[in-house]
Amino acid sequence: MKKFSDTESNILEDIILHRRDVRGNRFLDKKIPKKALDKILFAAINAPSVGFSQPWQFVIIEDTKRKELIKATFRTETAKACKTFSPKRQEMYQQLKLEGIHEAPTNIAVFYKPSDHPVLGQNSMKEAGTYSVVCAIQNMWLMSRALNIGLGWVSIIDPEKVKSILNAPAENQLVAYLCLGFVDTFYDKPELERKQWEKRKNIDELIFKESY
């Protein structure tokens, strides 16, 4: 069995701490080499999954017209989302760059495909299939960062409209819409922390022993 050194575990910690959700104003007009994209997708399909179900599917989008159709759903949904915040936050919200659909050379839609037979470990928690797909996305994020490629997760979109644009099977669930590309810089802190949208929580607030 392979064992890892302290140096290697420290590198992984460094990658985790320097992972960022990248916005469109950071992406460069530079195509991702196929070898790098293949490595990111290989990391994804080697994520853990409930019952070894591997319930993920990926659609790579580079066509400008298709991107524009998806960007249109973002415009509609972001207008709706803005109204849910206080007037002060609405002003701040409108100044944020929240996606990179056009700017990123590669977009990837990540789907959960339900199994057509019972899955070990998924009877009591149906959501475990979707959680497995999220594990794959985290692998993509970390591998992208290790390759100095930026990745942004766009959640302000209409999943059913995106499914229609991509001709996805009816039973598939859109879990994530990702924007990938080389960037001009990676911020030292998450952008929403830098702009004081939210403060970082203290670890002592989040960890409990035995029970709440």
C-alpha positions, 0 to 999 in steps of 0.5 A: 500500500502506498504511503505518503510523506509529510511533505506530500500531505503538506502539499495537499493541504496547500492546494486545499488552502489555495483553492478558489472559486474563480470569477469571469474577470480573472480568466485568460483567453487561453485554451486548456490543453487536452492533457490537463483537461483529461487529468481533471476529468480523471480526478473526477471519475476517481472520486468516492461514490456510494455503492461504487455507483459512479453516478456522474456524467460530464458535458463539455461546452466550448461553443459560444452560442450554447454558452450564450443560451446558458448565460441567458438563464444566469441573467434571469436567475441573478435578477431574481436572486438579487431581490432576496437581499436587503437594499444595501446587499442588493447594491453590493450583489450587483457589483459582484462578478458571479460567473465566467461562462463566456470568459472561461474557454471551457465550461463543464456541466456535471450531472447525477445519473440515477441508477436503474437498480438498487444501489448499496448504501443508498436506500436510507439516504437517496441524496448519497448519489448526489453527494457522490457527484459533489465529491467528484466536483471537489476532486476536479477543483483540487486537481485544477488548482494543482495544475494552476487552472481556475475553476468557478461553480455557477449555481445561479442558473435554471437547471431545467433550462440548462438540461434542455439546452444540453439535451440531457436525459429527463432523469438526470439532475444538474448538480453543477455548472463549472467554468474552467481556464487559466487565470491572471491571478489566484487571490490570497483569500476567497473573493467573497471574504475579501469583499466582506460579503461573509466572514470566515467562521471560527473552527470552534463554532463548527465542531462538536463532540458526541452531540450538539 
